[in-house]
Amino acid sequence: MNPDLKVAVLRVNMYTGAPELREETKADGTRKTTPPSPRQLGFAQEIKGLLGQYLAGEQQATGARPGRTPIGKFEIADVTLIEDTVTPAFGTYEIMTAPVKYGEPGAPTSGDQVLTALRTFFSSDFYRLQMMLPAYEDYHQFFVSEPIPSVSFVDSAVAADFQGSAMMAVLMSFLAVLFYLGIRFELAYSVGALAAVFHDIIVGVVALVLIDFLFGSFFSVKIDLQVIAGLLTLIGFSLNDTIVIFDRIRENLGRDRKTEFAELVNTSINQTLSRTVLTTFTVFITVVVLLIWGGESARSFTTCMLAGIISGTYSTIFIAGPVTIYMRRRKARKHEERVQEAMAAHRPA
């Protein structure tokens, strides 16, 4: 874990109801808390989405505004409503950034720069205009009740938790694949699919590291939460093609038990090849368009997907199938060895 990674946590007090509802206090003068309403809970996700749009726009526009200091690239990891602060017309929202290393090329220079950008969002024309749109009709009365008071910086402890959660998500996806394919097909297919997926993840991460190392001066790509999302998407995409081929193998195996398994795998791959290529090409074009015109905010995700789509196509054909053949042969060989041992044990001396 890199000890230089930092996470900024910001708490914002918001009025969320009509003026007549704002003052709800107990006899001792403290606020009377209530369960959060669906509107108050939903606003947490709206803040996260709007902050993402605002920051992406600001990060792209600073270069076109002479005299304005670039704010650097950082992301919002989560926005939550602190439930013990909630009244019918009030709530405190906690905004947490993704881990970032201040001072790196393209990153914020300090935590104060991050906090300034977050504060500015709530007083910006962008926020006011968005809250006036029909899409946000339920939130027209939501506004900051006072200057943002609560700020904290969390270092490697929370950043490590983010990385641990990301690794756990990838690990759980592997286990889910192993369980699903083991039930639907058999263990040999699970191992073949996992070998292909593991290969795709390695290729995707290595491609990002090489691109950032070679072209980082004008095409910087960092491994962040977008990359984790891209890797999880890539796992699903790669498995989709693999399962189509495995399903055809099982179908052909049911029709023809005499042909050698390796030949059946080869036939099944050829039968589904056009479908695999066409599907991959369609997704490839979409990702390329997103990479070119999606802006810097989507660069990590699209670069990871682009590398993974290419590797996922050939890994489905040249890794999943051969590994499955090897596992089936290994299983058959062990079965034969056990039969031979059993026969030798019962053979009269």
C-alpha positions as CSV (number, residue, x, y, z in Angstrom):
1,M,0.0,0.0,0.0
2,N,1.4,3.4,-1.0
3,P,1.5,5.6,2.2
4,D,1.3,8.7,0.1
5,L,-2.3,8.0,-1.0
6,K,-4.8,10.3,0.6
7,V,-8.5,10.4,0.9
8,A,-10.4,13.6,1.6
9,V,-13.7,13.4,3.6
10,L,-16.1,16.3,3.5
11,R,-19.4,16.7,5.5
12,V,-22.0,19.1,4.1
13,N,-25.1,20.2,6.1
14,M,-28.1,20.4,3.8
15,Y,-31.6,21.7,4.3
16,T,-33.8,19.2,2.5
17,G,-37.4,20.3,3.2
18,A,-39.9,23.1,3.3
19,P,-39.1,26.1,5.6
20,E,-41.8,25.2,8.1
21,L,-40.2,21.8,8.7
22,R,-36.7,23.1,9.4
23,E,-37.0,23.6,13.2
24,E,-37.6,20.2,14.8
25,T,-36.1,20.0,18.2
26,K,-36.4,17.9,21.3
27,A,-37.1,19.3,24.8
28,D,-33.4,19.5,25.5
29,G,-32.8,21.6,22.5
30,T,-31.2,19.0,20.3
31,R,-32.5,18.1,16.8
32,K,-35.2,15.4,16.7
33,T,-33.8,12.7,14.3
34,T,-36.1,10.7,12.1
35,P,-35.6,7.9,9.6
36,P,-34.3,9.3,6.3
37,S,-36.8,9.8,3.5
38,P,-36.4,8.3,0.0
39,R,-35.7,11.8,-1.3
40,Q,-32.9,12.4,1.2
41,L,-31.3,9.0,0.4
42,G,-31.7,9.5,-3.3
43,F,-30.0,12.9,-3.1
44,A,-26.7,11.3,-2.1
45,Q,-26.5,9.5,-5.5
46,E,-27.5,12.7,-7.2
47,I,-24.7,14.6,-5.5
48,K,-22.2,12.0,-6.6
49,G,-23.3,12.1,-10.2
50,L,-23.4,15.9,-10.4
51,L,-20.0,16.2,-8.7
52,G,-18.6,13.8,-11.2
53,Q,-20.0,15.9,-14.1
54,Y,-18.9,19.2,-12.5
55,L,-15.3,18.0,-11.8
56,A,-14.9,16.5,-15.3
57,G,-16.0,19.8,-16.8
58,E,-13.8,21.9,-14.6
59,Q,-10.8,19.6,-15.2
60,Q,-11.2,19.9,-18.9
61,A,-12.0,23.6,-19.0
62,T,-9.2,24.9,-16.9
63,G,-6.7,24.6,-19.8
64,A,-8.9,26.9,-21.9
65,R,-9.2,29.5,-19.2
66,P,-6.1,31.7,-19.0
67,G,-4.9,32.5,-15.4
68,R,-7.0,29.7,-13.8
69,T,-5.1,27.1,-11.9
70,P,-5.9,23.5,-13.0
71,I,-7.6,21.6,-10.1
72,G,-6.1,18.2,-11.1
73,K,-7.9,15.0,-11.6
74,F,-9.6,13.2,-8.7
75,E,-12.8,11.2,-8.3
76,I,-15.7,10.9,-5.9
77,A,-15.7,7.4,-4.4
78,D,-18.9,7.7,-2.3
79,V,-21.5,10.0,-0.9
80,T,-23.6,8.9,2.1
81,L,-26.3,10.4,4.3
82,I,-25.3,10.4,8.0
83,E,-28.5,8.9,9.4
84,D,-28.2,10.2,13.0
85,T,-28.3,13.8,11.7
86,V,-31.6,13.4,9.8
87,T,-34.8,15.3,10.5
88,P,-37.7,15.8,8.1
89,A,-35.9,18.8,6.6
90,F,-32.3,18.4,7.4
91,G,-29.4,16.0,6.8
92,T,-25.6,15.8,6.7
93,Y,-24.0,14.3,3.7
94,E,-20.5,12.8,3.8
95,I,-18.5,13.1,0.5
96,M,-15.4,10.8,0.2
97,T,-12.9,11.1,-2.6
98,A,-11.0,8.1,-4.1
99,P,-7.4,7.7,-3.0
100,V,-5.1,10.1,-4.7
101,K,-1.4,11.0,-4.5
102,Y,-1.0,14.7,-4.4
103,G,1.6,16.3,-6.5
104,E,1.7,13.6,-9.2
105,P,1.4,14.8,-12.9
106,G,-2.3,15.5,-13.5
107,A,-3.3,15.1,-9.8
108,P,-4.2,17.9,-7.4
109,T,-1.3,19.6,-5.7
110,S,-2.8,19.4,-2.2
111,G,-5.8,18.4,-0.2
112,D,-6.8,22.1,0.1
113,Q,-7.2,22.2,-3.7
114,V,-9.6,19.2,-3.5
115,L,-11.6,20.8,-0.8
116,T,-11.8,24.1,-2.6
117,A,-13.2,22.4,-5.7
118,L,-15.8,20.6,-3.6
119,R,-16.8,23.7,-1.8
120,T,-17.1,25.6,-5.0
121,F,-19.4,23.0,-6.4
122,F,-22.2,23.9,-4.0
123,S,-22.1,27.6,-4.8
124,S,-21.5,27.2,-8.5
125,D,-23.9,28.2,-11.3
126,F,-23.7,24.5,-12.5
127,Y,-25.3,23.3,-9.2
128,R,-27.9,26.0,-9.1
129,L,-28.9,25.4,-12.7
130,Q,-29.1,21.6,-12.3
131,M,-31.3,22.0,-9.3
132,M,-33.7,24.0,-11.4
133,L,-34.1,21.3,-14.1
134,P,-37.3,19.2,-14.2
135,A,-35.1,16.1,-13.7
136,Y,-34.3,17.3,-10.2
137,E,-37.8,18.5,-9.3
138,D,-37.7,16.6,-6.0
139,Y,-34.6,18.4,-4.9
140,H,-35.5,22.1,-5.7
141,Q,-35.6,22.8,-1.9
142,F,-32.2,21.2,-1.2
143,F,-29.5,23.7,-0.4
144,V,-26.4,24.1,1.8
145,S,-27.5,25.3,5.3
146,E,-24.1,26.8,6.3
147,P,-20.5,27.0,5.2
148,I,-19.0,23.6,5.0
149,P,-17.6,22.9,8.5
150,S,-16.3,19.4,8.6
151,V,-13.2,18.4,6.7
152,S,-10.8,15.6,7.3
153,F,-7.9,13.9,5.5
154,V,-7.6,10.1,5.7
155,D,-4.3,8.6,4.6
156,S,-3.3,5.0,3.8
157,A,-5.6,3.3,6.3
158,V,-8.7,4.3,4.4
159,A,-6.9,4.2,1.0
160,A,-5.9,0.6,1.8
161,D,-9.6,-0.2,2.6
162,F,-10.5,1.1,-0.9
163,Q,-7.9,-1.1,-2.5
164,G,-8.9,-4.1,-0.3
165,S,-12.5,-3.7,-1.3
166,A,-11.5,-3.5,-5.0
167,M,-9.4,-6.7,-4.7
168,M,-12.2,-8.4,-2.8
169,A,-14.6,-7.5,-5.6
170,V,-12.3,-9.1,-8.2
171,L,-11.8,-12.2,-6.0
172,M,-15.5,-12.7,-5.4
173,S,-16.1,-12.5,-9.2
174,F,-13.5,-15.3,-9.7
175,L,-15.2,-17.4,-7.1
176,A,-18.7,-16.8,-8.5
177,V,-17.4,-17.8,-12.0
178,L,-15.8,-21.0,-10.6
179,F,-19.1,-21.9,-8.8
180,Y,-21.4,-21.1,-11.7
181,L,-19.4,-22.9,-14.4
182,G,-18.7,-25.8,-12.1
183,I,-22.5,-26.3,-11.7
184,R,-23.5,-25.6,-15.3
185,F,-20.6,-27.5,-16.9
186,E,-17.9,-29.1,-14.9
187,L,-14.7,-28.2,-13.1
188,A,-12.5,-28.5,-16.2
189,Y,-14.5,-25.7,-17.9
190,S,-14.3,-23.5,-14.8
191,V,-10.5,-23.7,-14.7
192,G,-10.3,-22.9,-18.5
193,A,-12.6,-19.9,-18.1
194,L,-10.7,-18.6,-15.0
195,A,-7.3,-19.0,-16.8
196,A,-8.7,-16.8,-19.7
197,V,-10.1,-14.2,-17.4
198,F,-6.9,-14.0,-15.3
199,H,-4.9,-13.5,-18.5
200,D,-7.3,-10.7,-19.6
201,I,-6.9,-8.9,-16.3
202,I,-3.1,-9.1,-16.4
203,V,-3.0,-7.9,-20.0
204,G,-5.4,-5.0,-19.1
205,V,-3.3,-3.8,-16.1
206,V,0.0,-4.2,-17.9
207,A,-1.3,-2.3,-20.9
208,L,-2.3,0.6,-18.6
209,V,1.1,0.6,-16.9
210,L,3.0,0.6,-20.2
211,I,0.8,3.3,-21.8
212,D,1.3,5.6,-18.8
213,F,5.0,4.9,-18.7
214,L,5.6,5.5,-22.4
215,F,3.0,8.2,-23.1
216,G,2.2,9.6,-19.7
217,S,3.3,13.2,-20.6
218,F,0.3,13.6,-22.9
219,F,-1.9,10.5,-22.3
220,S,-1.8,9.8,-18.6
221,V,-3.7,6.8,-17.4
222,K,-3.8,5.9,-13.7
223,I,-5.0,2.7,-12.0
224,D,-8.0,4.0,-10.0
225,L,-11.6,3.1,-9.3
226,Q,-12.5,3.4,-13.0
227,V,-10.0,0.8,-13.8
228,I,-11.5,-1.6,-11.2
229,A,-14.9,-1.0,-12.9
230,G,-13.3,-1.7,-16.2
231,L,-11.8,-4.9,-15.0
232,L,-15.0,-6.2,-13.6
233,T,-16.8,-5.2,-16.9
234,L,-14.1,-7.0,-18.8
235,I,-14.5,-10.2,-16.7
236,G,-18.2,-10.3,-17.7
237,F,-17.5,-9.6,-21.4
238,S,-14.8,-12.2,-21.6
239,L,-16.9,-14.8,-19.8
240,N,-19.8,-14.2,-22.1
241,D,-17.8,-15.3,-25.2
242,T,-16.3,-18.2,-23.3
243,I,-19.6,-19.5,-22.1
244,V,-21.0,-19.3,-25.7
245,I,-18.2,-21.6,-26.9
246,F,-18.5,-23.9,-23.9
247,D,-22.2,-24.2,-24.5
248,R,-21.6,-25.2,-28.1
249,I,-18.9,-27.8,-26.9
250,R,-21.5,-29.3,-24.6
251,E,-24.1,-29.4,-27.3
252,N,-21.7,-31.1,-29.8
253,L,-20.5,-33.5,-27.1
254,G,-24.1,-34.6,-26.5
255,R,-24.5,-35.3,-30.2
256,D,-21.1,-37.0,-30.8
257,R,-19.5,-39.1,-28.1
258,K,-17.1,-40.9,-30.4
259,T,-15.1,-37.9,-31.6
260,E,-12.0,-36.9,-29.5
261,F,-12.7,-34.0,-27.2
262,A,-10.0,-31.8,-28.6
263,E,-11.5,-32.1,-32.1
264,L,-14.9,-31.2,-30.7
265,V,-13.5,-28.1,-29.0
266,N,-11.9,-27.0,-32.3
267,T,-15.1,-27.6,-34.2
268,S,-17.1,-25.6,-31.6
269,I,-14.7,-22.7,-31.8
270,N,-15.0,-22.6,-35.6
271,Q,-18.8,-22.7,-35.4
272,T,-19.0,-19.7,-33.0
273,L,-16.0,-17.7,-34.5
274,S,-18.1,-15.4,-36.6
275,R,-20.3,-14.5,-33.7
276,T,-17.3,-13.9,-31.4
277,V,-15.6,-11.6,-34.0
278,L,-18.7,-9.6,-34.8
279,T,-19.6,-9.1,-31.2
280,T,-16.1,-8.0,-30.3
281,F,-15.9,-5.7,-33.3
282,T,-19.1,-4.0,-32.3
283,V,-18.0,-3.4,-28.7
284,F,-14.5,-2.4,-30.0
285,I,-15.9,0.4,-32.1
286,T,-18.1,1.7,-29.3
287,V,-15.1,1.8,-26.8
288,V,-12.9,3.5,-29.4
289,V,-15.5,6.3,-29.9
290,L,-15.8,6.7,-26.1
291,L,-12.0,6.8,-25.8
292,I,-11.7,9.6,-28.4
293,W,-14.7,11.7,-27.5
294,G,-15.4,10.6,-23.9
295,G,-12.9,13.0,-22.4
296,E,-10.3,12.5,-19.8
297,S,-12.7,11.4,-17.1
298,A,-13.5,8.2,-19.0
299,R,-9.9,7.6,-20.2
300,S,-8.8,5.0,-17.7
301,F,-12.0,2.9,-18.1
302,T,-12.0,2.9,-21.9
303,T,-8.2,2.2,-22.2
304,C,-8.6,-0.7,-19.8
305,M,-11.6,-2.0,-21.8
306,L,-9.9,-1.6,-25.1
307,A,-6.9,-3.6,-24.1
308,G,-9.1,-6.2,-22.4
309,I,-11.4,-6.6,-25.4
310,I,-8.5,-7.4,-27.7
311,S,-7.0,-9.9,-25.2
312,G,-10.3,-11.3,-24.3
313,T,-11.1,-12.3,-27.9
314,Y,-8.0,-14.4,-28.4
315,S,-7.9,-15.7,-24.8
316,T,-11.4,-17.2,-25.3
317,I,-10.1,-19.1,-28.3
318,F,-6.5,-19.9,-27.5
319,I,-6.5,-20.1,-23.7
320,A,-9.9,-21.2,-22.4
321,G,-10.3,-24.1,-24.9
322,P,-6.7,-25.6,-24.6
323,V,-6.8,-25.3,-20.7
324,T,-10.1,-27.1,-20.7
325,I,-8.7,-29.9,-23.0
326,Y,-5.7,-30.2,-20.6
327,M,-7.9,-30.5,-17.5
328,R,-10.2,-33.1,-19.2
329,R,-7.2,-35.2,-20.3
330,R,-5.6,-34.9,-16.8
331,K,-8.9,-36.1,-15.2
332,A,-9.2,-39.0,-17.6
333,R,-5.5,-40.0,-17.0
334,K,-6.0,-39.9,-13.2
335,H,-9.2,-42.0,-13.6
336,E,-7.3,-44.5,-15.6
337,E,-4.5,-44.7,-13.1
338,R,-7.0,-45.3,-10.3
339,V,-8.7,-48.1,-12.3
340,Q,-5.3,-49.7,-12.9
341,E,-4.4,-49.5,-9.2
342,A,-7.7,-51.1,-8.3
343,M,-7.3,-53.9,-10.7
344,A,-3.7,-54.5,-9.5
345,A,-5.0,-54.6,-5.9
346,H,-7.6,-57.3,-6.7
347,R,-5.3,-59.4,-9.0
348,P,-4.4,-62.7,-7.3
349,A,-0.8,-63.1,-6.3
